[in-house]
Amino acid sequence: MTSNTELRGIVYNGTNCYSSGMENSRKVVRTFTKQILQCVENLLEQDHKSSGTICIAEFGAADGGVSLELMVTLIDHINKFLDDLRDIIIVYEDQLFNDFNVLFKTVHATNSNMTNKLGDNVHVLASATSMYRKCVPFASVDLAFSSMANHWLSEKPCENRDGIFQTDCNNEDLKAFRHQWKTDWKQFLSCRAKELRQGGYLAVVSFVTDDNGRCNNHVGENSYQVFTSIWEEFQQCGKITQEEFLHTSSVTYHPTKAELVQPFQDDIKGCLTLVSCTQRDIEIFPDLPNNAGIEEKEMFIEKSIKCIKPWLYNILQSGLSKDRTEEDKAKIMQDYFRKLRNILAQKSEFCPVLYRTACVVAKRT
Ligand SMILES: C[S@@+](CC[C@H](N)C(=O)[O-])C[C@H]1O[C@@H](n2cnc3c(N)ncnc32)[C@H](O)[C@@H]1O
C-alpha cells in the first residue's frame, strides 16, 4: 500500500467550494492588501505610458476565492489610474489535481450570488503546473502573488516518524523537512524571477513560526498535539493501521521570518531585491468570554472546525491505505472530526485564534 500523493496540499471543503469557508484566509490577505496595492501603484507609475497588457499571476490559488477581493481591488485601481482601459490577464496557478472548474466558477461568480466584478478587460487563464517550476513565459508577469501556499513542499523528504506535523518531528526529520523547504523556496523565487518583467513585483504571504515551530493556535496552544493525538488514538484502537499512521504527514514546513528572507541575502541577489518583509500576528477570531453561553460556544466551535477541516482533511486522508473503500475512508474522517468537535466542546476556555504571518515583497531588478 502507498499513501495518496495526489491529495498532497489539495484543499477540501466537502460539497462546498474551498473559499466559501475561508474567511480566515481572506482576513490574512486583507491585512496585506495595502502593501500589494503599493506594488501596483509603483508599477503603474513606472509604466503608465506603455499600452501593453498587465499580467497578474497567483501561485497556489486553490479555487481563487480567497484572493478575489484583492484582485477586484487591484483591477479597480489599475482601471482608475490609467486613461485607457488596459487588457489585464490573471493567471491562476495550482497543482494538477486542483479543481480548476470550481476556480473558473468562483472567479466568474457563477456559483454564488456575487456578480462578476472583474470586467470585460480582464482575462482569466489557468496554469496546472507546480509553483516550483516555471509556469508562465519568461518576463511576462507584472505582479506575482501567493498566499498561504509556500509551506507546501514539492516532495516529502522523509517520513515524519513521530507524528504528523512539524511540531511532532524529531531533530533529524525536522532537518530534512527544513532542507527541503529551503531548496523549494529558492526554486520558487528563481522561477518567479524568470517570469517577472523587469520592474515587476512579487508579493508572498506566508505563515511564519515562533520559537516553538508554531504559527497558529486553532484549538489553543497545543493545537497540533491535539490533532496528532486523535490520530494516534485511532491507531491504538485499531481504526487505522500503524503503517497508515506512519504514512500520514503534513508535507509542509513553516519557516521563520529569517528563513523567508535568507535567499535575498545571496542566491537571488541581482535579480530579485527584497523591498520588505512585514510580520503580522492576525486575530482570526476573538476569544470567548468566560460567561459565554452554549450557543456562543457552539458558534465558536463551528467557526474553528470550518477553518481547520479544509487543510487537515486531505493530510489525514492521504495517509489511509488505497485498499480501503471510499465509504470506509469517509467514515474514518467523519469519526475524526466528530472526535475533534467533542474535544472542543469539553473546553472551558476559548482563546483568540491567531495566525502568525509575514508578507515578503520583492522587486525584479
Ligand atoms: C492552504 S491552500 C491556500 C490557498 C489560497 N491561496 C489561500 O490563501 O487560501 C494551499 C494551496 O497551495 C497549493 N499547492 C500546494 N503545493 C503546490 C505546488 N507545488 N504548486 C502549486 N500549488 C501548490 C494547494 O493545491 C492549495 O491550493
PDBQT file of the ligand as one rigid body, heavy atoms in Angstrom, charges set to zero:
ROOT
HETATM    1  C1  LIG A 401      -3.724  26.353   2.088  1.00  0.00    +0.000 C 
HETATM    2  S1  LIG A 401      -4.102  26.455   0.372  1.00  0.00    +0.000 S 
HETATM    3  C2  LIG A 401      -4.030  28.208   0.122  1.00  0.00    +0.000 C 
HETATM    4  C3  LIG A 401      -4.997  28.628  -0.924  1.00  0.00    +0.000 C 
HETATM    5  C4  LIG A 401      -5.184  30.122  -1.074  1.00  0.00    +0.000 C 
HETATM    6  N1  LIG A 401      -4.006  30.712  -1.703  1.00  0.00    +0.000 N 
HETATM    7  C5  LIG A 401      -5.474  30.813   0.241  1.00  0.00    +0.000 C 
HETATM    8  O1  LIG A 401      -4.829  31.835   0.531  1.00  0.00    +0.000 OA
HETATM    9  O2  LIG A 401      -6.353  30.343   0.964  1.00  0.00    +0.000 OA
HETATM   10  C6  LIG A 401      -2.575  25.915  -0.375  1.00  0.00    +0.000 C 
HETATM   11  C7  LIG A 401      -2.683  25.783  -1.887  1.00  0.00    +0.000 C 
HETATM   12  O3  LIG A 401      -1.378  25.550  -2.414  1.00  0.00    +0.000 OA
HETATM   13  C8  LIG A 401      -1.484  24.607  -3.434  1.00  0.00    +0.000 C 
HETATM   14  N2  LIG A 401      -0.202  23.947  -3.657  1.00  0.00    +0.000 N 
HETATM   15  C9  LIG A 401       0.472  23.085  -2.862  1.00  0.00    +0.000 A 
HETATM   16  N3  LIG A 401       1.602  22.673  -3.471  1.00  0.00    +0.000 NA
HETATM   17  C10 LIG A 401       1.648  23.293  -4.663  1.00  0.00    +0.000 A 
HETATM   18  C11 LIG A 401       2.563  23.281  -5.758  1.00  0.00    +0.000 A 
HETATM   19  N4  LIG A 401       3.669  22.542  -5.729  1.00  0.00    +0.000 N 
HETATM   20  N5  LIG A 401       2.294  24.062  -6.828  1.00  0.00    +0.000 NA
HETATM   21  C12 LIG A 401       1.178  24.821  -6.881  1.00  0.00    +0.000 A 
HETATM   22  N6  LIG A 401       0.270  24.882  -5.880  1.00  0.00    +0.000 NA
HETATM   23  C13 LIG A 401       0.504  24.123  -4.795  1.00  0.00    +0.000 A 
HETATM   24  C14 LIG A 401      -2.567  23.644  -2.944  1.00  0.00    +0.000 C 
HETATM   25  O4  LIG A 401      -3.079  22.852  -4.010  1.00  0.00    +0.000 OA
HETATM   26  C15 LIG A 401      -3.570  24.621  -2.344  1.00  0.00    +0.000 C 
HETATM   27  O5  LIG A 401      -4.492  25.059  -3.287  1.00  0.00    +0.000 OA
ENDROOT
TORSDOF 0
